């Protein structure tokens, strides 16, 4: 899928980072339902999400483990889940959404954003 080069400029400005691989960024921001409706085959974000979840869990686990030496395994797991579930969500302006979400304004609901950002 090809997107206009400048579509990511507002996101990059807000993050203070310029992405080198725009195709990878496009994949990361493409929801599965959009990919299934696309006229040509499009890669979507679930495989990247799997990798990102693993990395995020490792970093959070190590940080919690190192900074809370008296917490039990259960408490460490609860705290990690709390941090992940309270992550800041994007505005959804650059996500590639399926037609249904666009027509019913679904792209603006927290539930839809959460499903796109983190499953």
Backbone as XML, in Angstrom:
<?xml version="1.0"?>
<chain id="A" units="angstrom">
  <residue number="1" name="UNK">
    <atom name="N" x="0.850" y="-1.171" z="0.000"/>
    <atom name="CA" x="0.000" y="0.000" z="0.000"/>
    <atom name="C" x="0.893" y="1.231" z="0.000"/>
  </residue>
  <residue number="2" name="UNK">
    <atom name="N" x="0.534" y="2.186" z="-0.807"/>
    <atom name="CA" x="1.298" y="3.416" z="-0.888"/>
    <atom name="C" x="0.464" y="4.554" z="-0.331"/>
  </residue>
  <residue number="3" name="UNK">
    <atom name="N" x="1.064" y="5.311" z="0.569"/>
    <atom name="CA" x="0.386" y="6.480" z="1.122"/>
    <atom name="C" x="1.195" y="7.705" z="0.732"/>
  </residue>
  <residue number="4" name="UNK">
    <atom name="N" x="0.544" y="8.852" z="0.718"/>
    <atom name="CA" x="1.246" y="10.092" z="0.434"/>
    <atom name="C" x="2.345" y="10.280" z="1.471"/>
  </residue>
  <residue number="5" name="UNK">
    <atom name="N" x="3.491" y="10.765" z="1.010"/>
    <atom name="CA" x="4.637" y="10.921" z="1.904"/>
    <atom name="C" x="4.343" y="11.842" z="3.087"/>
  </residue>
  <residue number="6" name="UNK">
    <atom name="N" x="3.578" y="12.885" z="2.847"/>
    <atom name="CA" x="3.356" y="13.874" z="3.903"/>
    <atom name="C" x="2.280" y="13.481" z="4.905"/>
  </residue>
  <residue number="7" name="UNK">
    <atom name="N" x="1.621" y="12.330" z="4.728"/>
    <atom name="CA" x="0.559" y="11.926" z="5.649"/>
    <atom name="C" x="1.110" y="11.671" z="7.054"/>
  </residue>
  <residue number="8" name="UNK">
    <atom name="N" x="2.386" y="11.329" z="7.162"/>
    <atom name="CA" x="2.983" y="11.033" z="8.462"/>
    <atom name="C" x="3.646" y="12.239" z="9.115"/>
  </residue>
  <residue number="9" name="UNK">
    <atom name="N" x="3.736" y="13.339" z="8.400"/>
    <atom name="CA" x="4.425" y="14.524" z="8.932"/>
    <atom name="C" x="3.870" y="14.991" z="10.288"/>
  </residue>
  <residue number="10" name="UNK">
    <atom name="N" x="2.532" y="15.103" z="10.460"/>
    <atom name="CA" x="2.029" y="15.537" z="11.766"/>
    <atom name="C" x="2.405" y="14.570" z="12.898"/>
  </residue>
  <residue number="11" name="UNK">
    <atom name="N" x="2.344" y="13.281" z="12.616"/>
    <atom name="CA" x="2.721" y="12.283" z="13.615"/>
    <atom name="C" x="4.201" y="12.405" z="13.958"/>
  </residue>
  <residue number="12" name="UNK">
    <atom name="N" x="5.030" y="12.525" z="12.945"/>
    <atom name="CA" x="6.465" y="12.641" z="13.164"/>
    <atom name="C" x="6.809" y="13.916" z="13.931"/>
  </residue>
  <residue number="13" name="UNK">
    <atom name="N" x="6.121" y="14.980" z="13.616"/>
    <atom name="CA" x="6.362" y="16.240" z="14.325"/>
    <atom name="C" x="5.976" y="16.105" z="15.789"/>
  </residue>
  <residue number="14" name="UNK">
    <atom name="N" x="4.822" y="15.496" z="16.051"/>
    <atom name="CA" x="4.358" y="15.317" z="17.423"/>
    <atom name="C" x="5.311" y="14.419" z="18.220"/>
  </residue>
  <residue number="15" name="UNK">
    <atom name="N" x="5.845" y="13.391" z="17.576"/>
    <atom name="CA" x="6.765" y="12.475" z="18.246"/>
    <atom name="C" x="8.195" y="13.006" z="18.305"/>
  </residue>
  <residue number="16" name="UNK">
    <atom name="N" x="8.508" y="13.962" z="17.444"/>
    <atom name="CA" x="9.874" y="14.460" z="17.366"/>
    <atom name="C" x="10.810" y="13.430" z="16.758"/>
  </residue>
  <residue number="17" name="UNK">
    <atom name="N" x="10.282" y="12.629" z="15.855"/>
    <atom name="CA" x="11.057" y="11.553" z="15.234"/>
    <atom name="C" x="10.618" y="11.397" z="13.783"/>
  </residue>
  <residue number="18" name="UNK">
    <atom name="N" x="11.580" y="11.222" z="12.884"/>
    <atom name="CA" x="11.269" y="10.987" z="11.481"/>
    <atom name="C" x="11.519" y="9.513" z="11.177"/>
  </residue>
  <residue number="19" name="UNK">
    <atom name="N" x="10.489" y="8.826" z="10.749"/>
    <atom name="CA" x="10.590" y="7.402" z="10.429"/>
    <atom name="C" x="11.332" y="7.215" z="9.120"/>
  </residue>
  <residue number="20" name="UNK">
    <atom name="N" x="12.276" y="6.292" z="9.108"/>
    <atom name="CA" x="13.062" y="6.018" z="7.902"/>
    <atom name="C" x="12.294" y="5.135" z="6.932"/>
  </residue>
  <residue number="21" name="UNK">
    <atom name="N" x="11.601" y="4.160" z="7.444"/>
    <atom name="CA" x="10.902" y="3.177" z="6.605"/>
    <atom name="C" x="9.398" y="3.443" z="6.661"/>
  </residue>
  <residue number="22" name="UNK">
    <atom name="N" x="8.923" y="4.226" z="5.722"/>
    <atom name="CA" x="7.501" y="4.601" z="5.700"/>
    <atom name="C" x="6.599" y="3.401" z="5.408"/>
  </residue>
  <residue number="23" name="UNK">
    <atom name="N" x="7.077" y="2.436" z="4.638"/>
    <atom name="CA" x="6.283" y="1.240" z="4.360"/>
    <atom name="C" x="6.050" y="0.439" z="5.638"/>
  </residue>
  <residue number="24" name="UNK">
    <atom name="N" x="7.093" y="0.313" z="6.467"/>
    <atom name="CA" x="6.951" y="-0.384" z="7.745"/>
    <atom name="C" x="5.993" y="0.382" z="8.656"/>
  </residue>
  <residue number="25" name="UNK">
    <atom name="N" x="6.095" y="1.696" z="8.656"/>
    <atom name="CA" x="5.182" y="2.520" z="9.442"/>
    <atom name="C" x="3.745" y="2.346" z="8.955"/>
  </residue>
  <residue number="26" name="UNK">
    <atom name="N" x="3.557" y="2.302" z="7.645"/>
    <atom name="CA" x="2.223" y="2.080" z="7.080"/>
    <atom name="C" x="1.667" y="0.735" z="7.543"/>
  </residue>
  <residue number="27" name="UNK">
    <atom name="N" x="2.488" y="-0.294" z="7.518"/>
    <atom name="CA" x="2.060" y="-1.613" z="7.991"/>
    <atom name="C" x="1.686" y="-1.548" z="9.464"/>
  </residue>
  <residue number="28" name="UNK">
    <atom name="N" x="2.498" y="-0.870" z="10.250"/>
    <atom name="CA" x="2.245" y="-0.766" z="11.690"/>
    <atom name="C" x="0.928" y="-0.064" z="11.995"/>
  </residue>
  <residue number="29" name="UNK">
    <atom name="N" x="0.503" y="0.831" z="11.109"/>
    <atom name="CA" x="-0.713" y="1.603" z="11.344"/>
    <atom name="C" x="-1.919" y="1.091" z="10.557"/>
  </residue>
  <residue number="30" name="UNK">
    <atom name="N" x="-1.787" y="-0.086" z="9.945"/>
    <atom name="CA" x="-2.874" y="-0.642" z="9.146"/>
    <atom name="C" x="-3.597" y="-1.735" z="9.918"/>
  </residue>
  <residue number="31" name="UNK">
    <atom name="N" x="-4.868" y="-1.535" z="10.137"/>
    <atom name="CA" x="-5.711" y="-2.504" z="10.846"/>
    <atom name="C" x="-6.116" y="-3.633" z="9.892"/>
  </residue>
  <residue number="32" name="UNK">
    <atom name="N" x="-6.288" y="-4.818" z="10.443"/>
    <atom name="CA" x="-6.617" y="-6.003" z="9.652"/>
    <atom name="C" x="-7.873" y="-5.808" z="8.809"/>
  </residue>
  <residue number="33" name="UNK">
    <atom name="N" x="-8.883" y="-5.174" z="9.341"/>
    <atom name="CA" x="-10.124" y="-5.013" z="8.590"/>
    <atom name="C" x="-9.932" y="-4.138" z="7.359"/>
  </residue>
  <residue number="34" name="UNK">
    <atom name="N" x="-9.055" y="-3.152" z="7.448"/>
    <atom name="CA" x="-8.741" y="-2.330" z="6.284"/>
    <atom name="C" x="-8.030" y="-3.180" z="5.233"/>
  </residue>
  <residue number="35" name="UNK">
    <atom name="N" x="-7.076" y="-3.978" z="5.682"/>
    <atom name="CA" x="-6.316" y="-4.820" z="4.760"/>
    <atom name="C" x="-7.227" y="-5.772" z="3.994"/>
  </residue>
  <residue number="36" name="UNK">
    <atom name="N" x="-8.248" y="-6.294" z="4.657"/>
    <atom name="CA" x="-9.161" y="-7.227" z="4.001"/>
    <atom name="C" x="-10.061" y="-6.538" z="2.977"/>
  </residue>
  <residue number="37" name="UNK">
    <atom name="N" x="-10.285" y="-5.234" z="3.141"/>
    <atom name="CA" x="-11.119" y="-4.492" z="2.200"/>
    <atom name="C" x="-10.314" y="-3.848" z="1.074"/>
  </residue>
  <residue number="38" name="UNK">
    <atom name="N" x="-9.002" y="-3.825" z="1.198"/>
    <atom name="CA" x="-8.157" y="-3.154" z="0.200"/>
    <atom name="C" x="-8.262" y="-3.860" z="-1.149"/>
  </residue>
  <residue number="39" name="UNK">
    <atom name="N" x="-8.211" y="-3.100" z="-2.238"/>
    <atom name="CA" x="-8.338" y="-3.694" z="-3.578"/>
    <atom name="C" x="-7.164" y="-4.609" z="-3.948"/>
  </residue>
  <residue number="40" name="UNK">
    <atom name="N" x="-5.998" y="-4.364" z="-3.370"/>
    <atom name="CA" x="-4.845" y="-5.227" z="-3.582"/>
    <atom name="C" x="-4.374" y="-5.730" z="-2.218"/>
  </residue>
  <residue number="41" name="UNK">
    <atom name="N" x="-3.658" y="-6.844" z="-2.160"/>
    <atom name="CA" x="-3.198" y="-7.363" z="-0.868"/>
    <atom name="C" x="-2.367" y="-6.338" z="-0.100"/>
  </residue>
  <residue number="42" name="UNK">
    <atom name="N" x="-2.665" y="-6.210" z="1.177"/>
    <atom name="CA" x="-1.996" y="-5.236" z="2.035"/>
    <atom name="C" x="-1.569" y="-5.941" z="3.320"/>
  </residue>
  <residue number="43" name="UNK">
    <atom name="N" x="-0.351" y="-5.696" z="3.724"/>
    <atom name="CA" x="0.122" y="-6.242" z="5.005"/>
    <atom name="C" x="-0.458" y="-5.401" z="6.136"/>
  </residue>
  <residue number="44" name="UNK">
    <atom name="N" x="-0.814" y="-6.041" z="7.230"/>
    <atom name="CA" x="-1.384" y="-5.312" z="8.362"/>
    <atom name="C" x="-0.565" y="-5.557" z="9.622"/>
  </residue>
  <residue number="45" name="UNK">
    <atom name="N" x="-0.924" y="-4.906" z="10.711"/>
    <atom name="CA" x="-0.067" y="-4.749" z="11.876"/>
    <atom name="C" x="-0.003" y="-5.902" z="12.880"/>
  </residue>
  <residue number="46" name="UNK">
    <atom name="N" x="-0.733" y="-6.976" z="12.728"/>
    <atom name="CA" x="-0.786" y="-7.987" z="13.788"/>
    <atom name="C" x="0.545" y="-8.685" z="14.044"/>
  </residue>
  <residue number="47" name="UNK">
    <atom name="N" x="1.321" y="-8.964" z="13.025"/>
    <atom name="CA" x="2.621" y="-9.617" z="13.251"/>
    <atom name="C" x="3.578" y="-8.664" z="13.975"/>
  </residue>
  <residue number="48" name="UNK">
    <atom name="N" x="3.547" y="-7.386" z="13.610"/>
    <atom name="CA" x="4.365" y="-6.402" z="14.319"/>
    <atom name="C" x="3.882" y="-6.242" z="15.760"/>
  </residue>
  <residue number="49" name="UNK">
    <atom name="N" x="2.579" y="-6.312" z="15.945"/>
    <atom name="CA" x="1.994" y="-6.204" z="17.282"/>
    <atom name="C" x="2.502" y="-7.330" z="18.181"/>
  </residue>
  <residue number="50" name="UNK">
    <atom name="N" x="2.583" y="-8.533" z="17.646"/>
    <atom name="CA" x="3.098" y="-9.676" z="18.395"/>
    <atom name="C" x="4.524" y="-9.408" z="18.878"/>
  </residue>
  <residue number="51" name="UNK">
    <atom name="N" x="5.367" y="-8.925" z="17.978"/>
    <atom name="CA" x="6.750" y="-8.622" z="18.320"/>
    <atom name="C" x="6.822" y="-7.488" z="19.346"/>
  </residue>
  <residue number="52" name="UNK">
    <atom name="N" x="6.062" y="-6.439" z="19.108"/>
    <atom name="CA" x="6.053" y="-5.294" z="20.025"/>
    <atom name="C" x="5.567" y="-5.661" z="21.411"/>
  </residue>
  <residue number="53" name="UNK">
    <atom name="N" x="4.543" y="-6.495" z="21.497"/>
    <atom name="CA" x="4.037" y="-6.944" z="22.802"/>
    <atom name="C" x="5.122" y="-7.673" z="23.581"/>
  </residue>
  <residue number="54" name="UNK">
    <atom name="N" x="5.873" y="-8.508" z="22.886"/>
    <atom name="CA" x="6.937" y="-9.271" z="23.546"/>
    <atom name="C" x="8.024" y="-8.345" z="24.085"/>
  </residue>
  <residue number="55" name="UNK">
    <atom name="N" x="8.416" y="-7.376" z="23.290"/>
    <atom name="CA" x="9.456" y="-6.434" z="23.705"/>
    <atom name="C" x="8.966" y="-5.579" z="24.873"/>
  </residue>
  <residue number="56" name="UNK">
    <atom name="N" x="7.750" y="-5.059" z="24.757"/>
    <atom name="CA" x="7.183" y="-4.237" z="25.821"/>
    <atom name="C" x="7.083" y="-5.026" z="27.123"/>
  </residue>
  <residue number="57" name="UNK">
    <atom name="N" x="6.609" y="-6.256" z="27.054"/>
    <atom name="CA" x="6.498" y="-7.078" z="28.256"/>
    <atom name="C" x="7.862" y="-7.333" z="28.887"/>
  </residue>
  <residue number="58" name="UNK">
    <atom name="N" x="8.874" y="-7.580" z="28.069"/>
    <atom name="CA" x="10.209" y="-7.810" z="28.610"/>
    <atom name="C" x="10.731" y="-6.572" z="29.341"/>
  </residue>
  <residue number="59" name="UNK">
    <atom name="N" x="10.636" y="-5.420" z="28.700"/>
    <atom name="CA" x="11.151" y="-4.181" z="29.300"/>
    <atom name="C" x="10.407" y="-3.851" z="30.588"/>
  </residue>
  <residue number="60" name="UNK">
    <atom name="N" x="9.085" y="-3.940" z="30.550"/>
    <atom name="CA" x="8.311" y="-3.655" z="31.757"/>
    <atom name="C" x="8.598" y="-4.662" z="32.865"/>
  </residue>
  <residue number="61" name="UNK">
    <atom name="N" x="8.716" y="-5.912" z="32.505"/>
    <atom name="CA" x="9.002" y="-6.947" z="33.503"/>
    <atom name="C" x="10.345" y="-6.697" z="34.181"/>
  </residue>
  <residue number="62" name="UNK">
    <atom name="N" x="11.345" y="-6.402" z="33.391"/>
    <atom name="CA" x="12.667" y="-6.149" z="33.964"/>
    <atom name="C" x="12.660" y="-4.915" z="34.865"/>
  </residue>
  <residue number="63" name="UNK">
    <atom name="N" x="12.008" y="-3.852" z="34.411"/>
    <atom name="CA" x="11.944" y="-2.623" z="35.201"/>
    <atom name="C" x="11.221" y="-2.854" z="36.523"/>
  </residue>
  <residue number="64" name="UNK">
    <atom name="N" x="10.073" y="-3.510" z="36.463"/>
    <atom name="CA" x="9.323" y="-3.796" z="37.684"/>
    <atom name="C" x="10.104" y="-4.717" z="38.615"/>
  </residue>
  <residue number="65" name="UNK">
    <atom name="N" x="10.746" y="-5.722" z="38.071"/>
    <atom name="CA" x="11.528" y="-6.673" z="38.862"/>
    <atom name="C" x="12.677" y="-5.968" z="39.589"/>
  </residue>
  <residue number="66" name="UNK">
    <atom name="N" x="13.392" y="-5.113" z="38.868"/>
    <atom name="CA" x="14.548" y="-4.423" z="39.443"/>
    <atom name="C" x="14.148" y="-3.375" z="40.490"/>
  </residue>
  <residue number="67" name="UNK">
    <atom name="N" x="13.016" y="-2.743" z="40.315"/>
    <atom name="CA" x="12.649" y="-1.635" z="41.203"/>
    <atom name="C" x="11.696" y="-2.028" z="42.335"/>
  </residue>
  <residue number="68" name="UNK">
    <atom name="N" x="11.256" y="-3.272" z="42.373"/>
    <atom name="CA" x="10.304" y="-3.712" z="43.404"/>
    <atom name="C" x="10.701" y="-5.090" z="43.922"/>
  </residue>
  <residue number="69" name="UNK">
    <atom name="N" x="11.787" y="-5.145" z="44.669"/>
    <atom name="CA" x="12.344" y="-6.432" z="45.074"/>
    <atom name="C" x="11.468" y="-7.219" z="46.030"/>
  </residue>
  <residue number="70" name="UNK">
    <atom name="N" x="10.494" y="-6.605" z="46.664"/>
    <atom name="CA" x="9.654" y="-7.335" z="47.617"/>
    <atom name="C" x="8.287" y="-7.720" z="47.047"/>
  </residue>
  <residue number="71" name="UNK">
    <atom name="N" x="8.031" y="-7.381" z="45.803"/>
    <atom name="CA" x="6.744" y="-7.747" z="45.188"/>
    <atom name="C" x="6.748" y="-9.216" z="44.784"/>
  </residue>
  <residue number="72" name="UNK">
    <atom name="N" x="5.611" y="-9.862" z="44.979"/>
    <atom name="CA" x="5.456" y="-11.252" z="44.532"/>
    <atom name="C" x="5.290" y="-11.288" z="43.018"/>
  </residue>
  <residue number="73" name="UNK">
    <atom name="N" x="5.358" y="-12.491" z="42.456"/>
    <atom name="CA" x="5.150" y="-12.659" z="41.012"/>
    <atom name="C" x="3.777" y="-12.130" z="40.604"/>
  </residue>
  <residue number="74" name="UNK">
    <atom name="N" x="2.764" y="-12.437" z="41.407"/>
    <atom name="CA" x="1.414" y="-11.981" z="41.103"/>
    <atom name="C" x="1.298" y="-10.465" z="41.092"/>
  </residue>
  <residue number="75" name="UNK">
    <atom name="N" x="1.933" y="-9.823" z="42.068"/>
    <atom name="CA" x="1.893" y="-8.358" z="42.132"/>
    <atom name="C" x="2.648" y="-7.740" z="40.960"/>
  </residue>
  <residue number="76" name="UNK">
    <atom name="N" x="3.784" y="-8.317" z="40.609"/>
    <atom name="CA" x="4.536" y="-7.817" z="39.449"/>
    <atom name="C" x="3.704" y="-7.949" z="38.172"/>
  </residue>
  <residue number="77" name="UNK">
    <atom name="N" x="3.016" y="-9.073" z="38.009"/>
    <atom name="CA" x="2.165" y="-9.292" z="36.825"/>
    <atom name="C" x="1.009" y="-8.303" z="36.792"/>
  </residue>
  <residue number="78" name="UNK">
    <atom name="N" x="0.380" y="-8.078" z="37.942"/>
    <atom name="CA" x="-0.737" y="-7.115" z="38.003"/>
    <atom name="C" x="-0.260" y="-5.709" z="37.636"/>
  </residue>
  <residue number="79" name="UNK">
    <atom name="N" x="0.875" y="-5.318" z="38.162"/>
    <atom name="CA" x="1.400" y="-3.972" z="37.865"/>
    <atom name="C" x="1.766" y="-3.831" z="36.387"/>
  </residue>
  <residue number="80" name="UNK">
    <atom name="N" x="2.358" y="-4.875" z="35.825"/>
    <atom name="CA" x="2.706" y="-4.831" z="34.401"/>
    <atom name="C" x="1.443" y="-4.679" z="33.549"/>
  </residue>
  <residue number="81" name="UNK">
    <atom name="N" x="0.419" y="-5.448" z="33.867"/>
    <atom name="CA" x="-0.848" y="-5.362" z="33.125"/>
    <atom name="C" x="-1.465" y="-3.979" z="33.270"/>
  </residue>
  <residue number="82" name="UNK">
    <atom name="N" x="-1.368" y="-3.398" z="34.454"/>
    <atom name="CA" x="-1.924" y="-2.063" z="34.688"/>
    <atom name="C" x="-1.207" y="-1.021" z="33.833"/>
  </residue>
  <residue number="83" name="UNK">
    <atom name="N" x="0.103" y="-1.113" z="33.732"/>
    <atom name="CA" x="0.866" y="-0.161" z="32.921"/>
    <atom name="C" x="0.492" y="-0.306" z="31.450"/>
  </residue>
  <residue number="84" name="UNK">
    <atom name="N" x="0.414" y="-1.534" z="30.951"/>
    <atom name="CA" x="0.084" y="-1.768" z="29.546"/>
    <atom name="C" x="-1.331" y="-1.307" z="29.243"/>
  </residue>
  <residue number="85" name="UNK">
    <atom name="N" x="-2.291" y="-1.582" z="30.108"/>
    <atom name="CA" x="-3.688" y="-1.214" z="29.863"/>
    <atom name="C" x="-3.927" y="0.282" z="29.937"/>
  </residue>
  <residue number="86" name="UNK">
    <atom name="N" x="-3.055" y="1.018" z="30.595"/>
    <atom name="CA" x="-3.228" y="2.462" z="30.716"/>
    <atom name="C" x="-2.335" y="3.235" z="29.747"/>
  </residue>
  <residue number="87" name="UNK">
    <atom name="N" x="-1.840" y="2.557" z="28.716"/>
    <atom name="CA" x="-0.984" y="3.220" z="27.736"/>
    <atom name="C" x="-1.732" y="4.361" z="27.054"/>
  </residue>
  <residue number="88" name="UNK">
    <atom name="N" x="-0.991" y="5.388" z="26.682"/>
    <atom name="CA" x="-1.567" y="6.524" z="25.974"/>
    <atom name="C" x="-1.912" y="6.090" z="24.554"/>
  </residue>
  <residue number="89" name="UNK">
    <atom name="N" x="-3.123" y="6.408" z="24.112"/>
    <atom name="CA" x="-3.579" y="6.036" z="22.779"/>
    <atom name="C" x="-3.388" y="7.186" z="21.812"/>
  </residue>
  <residue number="90" name="UNK">
    <atom name="N" x="-3.163" y="6.839" z="20.577"/>
    <atom name="CA" x="-3.034" y="7.847" z="19.528"/>
    <atom name="C" x="-4.405" y="8.413" z="19.168"/>
  </residue>
  <residue number="91" name="UNK">
    <atom name="N" x="-4.424" y="9.504" z="18.482"/>
    <atom name="CA" x="-5.694" y="10.123" z="18.096"/>
    <atom name="C" x="-6.406" y="9.339" z="17.001"/>
  </residue>
  <residue number="92" name="UNK">
    <atom name="N" x="-5.711" y="8.459" z="16.310"/>
    <atom name="CA" x="-6.330" y="7.662" z="15.256"/>
    <atom name="C" x="-6.365" y="8.351" z="13.909"/>
  </residue>
  <residue number="93" name="UNK">
    <atom name="N" x="-5.747" y="9.489" z="13.764"/>
    <atom name="CA" x="-5.825" y="10.235" z="12.509"/>
    <atom name="C" x="-5.031" y="9.605" z="11.384"/>
  </residue>
  <residue number="94" name="UNK">
    <atom name="N" x="-4.020" y="8.797" z="11.690"/>
    <atom name="CA" x="-3.218" y="8.225" z="10.618"/>
    <atom name="C" x="-3.440" y="6.727" z="10.436"/>
  </residue>
  <residue number="95" name="UNK">
    <atom name="N" x="-4.297" y="6.135" z="11.227"/>
    <atom name="CA" x="-4.590" y="4.720" z="11.053"/>
    <atom name="C" x="-5.343" y="4.486" z="9.750"/>
  </residue>
  <residue number="96" name="UNK">
    <atom name="N" x="-5.139" y="3.327" z="9.155"/>
    <atom name="CA" x="-5.893" y="2.924" z="7.969"/>
    <atom name="C" x="-7.081" y="2.107" z="8.468"/>
  </residue>
  <residue number="97" name="UNK">
    <atom name="N" x="-8.275" y="2.670" z="8.407"/>
    <atom name="CA" x="-9.477" y="2.056" z="8.959"/>
    <atom name="C" x="-10.334" y="1.445" z="7.868"/>
  </residue>
  <residue number="98" name="UNK">
    <atom name="N" x="-11.124" y="0.448" z="8.249"/>
    <atom name="CA" x="-12.073" y="-0.138" z="7.311"/>
    <atom name="C" x="-13.241" y="0.819" z="7.117"/>
  </residue>
  <residue number="99" name="UNK">
    <atom name="N" x="-14.018" y="0.597" z="6.080"/>
    <atom name="CA" x="-15.122" y="1.496" z="5.739"/>
    <atom name="C" x="-16.136" y="1.625" z="6.869"/>
  </residue>
  <residue number="100" name="UNK">
    <atom name="N" x="-16.437" y="0.532" z="7.560"/>
    <atom name="CA" x="-17.430" y="0.567" z="8.633"/>
    <atom name="C" x="-17.069" y="1.539" z="9.739"/>
  </residue>
  <residue number="101" name="UNK">
    <atom name="N" x="-15.820" y="1.562" z="10.144"/>
    <atom name="CA" x="-15.399" y="2.479" z="11.204"/>
    <atom name="C" x="-15.466" y="3.920" z="10.755"/>
  </residue>
  <residue number="102" name="UNK">
    <atom name="N" x="-15.185" y="4.162" z="9.483"/>
    <atom name="CA" x="-15.257" y="5.535" z="8.987"/>
    <atom name="C" x="-16.699" y="6.012" z="8.934"/>
  </residue>
  <residue number="103" name="UNK">
    <atom name="N" x="-17.597" y="5.161" z="8.455"/>
    <atom name="CA" x="-18.972" y="5.598" z="8.280"/>
    <atom name="C" x="-19.704" y="5.773" z="9.605"/>
  </residue>
  <residue number="104" name="UNK">
    <atom name="N" x="-19.380" y="4.958" z="10.606"/>
    <atom name="CA" x="-20.081" y="5.105" z="11.888"/>
    <atom name="C" x="-19.254" y="5.846" z="12.919"/>
  </residue>
  <residue number="105" name="UNK">
    <atom name="N" x="-18.205" y="6.529" z="12.451"/>
    <atom name="CA" x="-17.321" y="7.312" z="13.315"/>
    <atom name="C" x="-16.627" y="6.439" z="14.348"/>
  </residue>
  <residue number="106" name="UNK">
    <atom name="N" x="-16.536" y="5.141" z="14.065"/>
    <atom name="CA" x="-15.907" y="4.200" z="14.978"/>
    <atom name="C" x="-14.446" y="4.492" z="15.234"/>
  </residue>
  <residue number="107" name="UNK">
    <atom name="N" x="-13.813" y="5.181" z="14.308"/>
    <atom name="CA" x="-12.401" y="5.467" z="14.501"/>
    <atom name="C" x="-12.162" y="6.426" z="15.655"/>
  </residue>
  <residue number="108" name="UNK">
    <atom name="N" x="-13.213" y="7.007" z="16.162"/>
    <atom name="CA" x="-13.038" y="7.968" z="17.242"/>
    <atom name="C" x="-13.359" y="7.380" z="18.614"/>
  </residue>
  <residue number="109" name="UNK">
    <atom name="N" x="-13.752" y="6.138" z="18.666"/>
    <atom name="CA" x="-14.075" y="5.548" z="19.957"/>
    <atom name="C" x="-12.823" y="4.972" z="20.593"/>
  </residue>
  <residue number="110" name="UNK">
    <atom name="N" x="-12.743" y="5.075" z="21.915"/>
    <atom name="CA" x="-11.595" y="4.562" z="22.645"/>
    <atom name="C" x="-11.456" y="3.062" z="22.434"/>
  </residue>
  <residue number="111" name="UNK">
    <atom name="N" x="-12.561" y="2.336" z="22.400"/>
    <atom name="CA" x="-12.508" y="0.884" z="22.220"/>
    <atom name="C" x="-11.861" y="0.519" z="20.883"/>
  </residue>
  <residue number="112" name="UNK">
    <atom name="N" x="-12.248" y="1.207" z="19.824"/>
    <atom name="CA" x="-11.683" y="0.918" z="18.507"/>
    <atom name="C" x="-10.205" y="1.259" z="18.476"/>
  </residue>
  <residue number="113" name="UNK">
    <atom name="N" x="-9.825" y="2.382" z="19.053"/>
    <atom name="CA" x="-8.416" y="2.746" z="19.103"/>
    <atom name="C" x="-7.620" y="1.737" z="19.914"/>
  </residue>
  <residue number="114" name="UNK">
    <atom name="N" x="-8.154" y="1.332" z="21.040"/>
    <atom name="CA" x="-7.450" y="0.368" z="21.882"/>
    <atom name="C" x="-7.245" y="-0.941" z="21.135"/>
  </residue>
  <residue number="115" name="UNK">
    <atom name="N" x="-8.263" y="-1.402" z="20.385"/>
    <atom name="CA" x="-8.130" y="-2.635" z="19.629"/>
    <atom name="C" x="-7.076" y="-2.501" z="18.539"/>
  </residue>
  <residue number="116" name="UNK">
    <atom name="N" x="-6.935" y="-1.309" z="17.976"/>
    <atom name="CA" x="-5.943" y="-1.088" z="16.928"/>
    <atom name="C" x="-4.554" y="-0.935" z="17.507"/>
  </residue>
  <residue number="117" name="UNK">
    <atom name="N" x="-4.484" y="-0.276" z="18.635"/>
    <atom name="CA" x="-3.193" y="0.009" z="19.252"/>
    <atom name="C" x="-2.628" y="-1.202" z="19.959"/>
  </residue>
  <residue number="118" name="UNK">
    <atom name="N" x="-3.466" y="-1.902" z="20.718"/>
    <atom name="CA" x="-3.001" y="-3.012" z="21.550"/>
    <atom name="C" x="-4.104" y="-4.028" z="21.697"/>
  </residue>
  <residue number="119" name="UNK">
    <atom name="N" x="-3.908" y="-5.245" z="21.272"/>
    <atom name="CA" x="-4.907" y="-6.304" z="21.448"/>
    <atom name="C" x="-4.616" y="-7.074" z="22.676"/>
  </residue>
</chain>
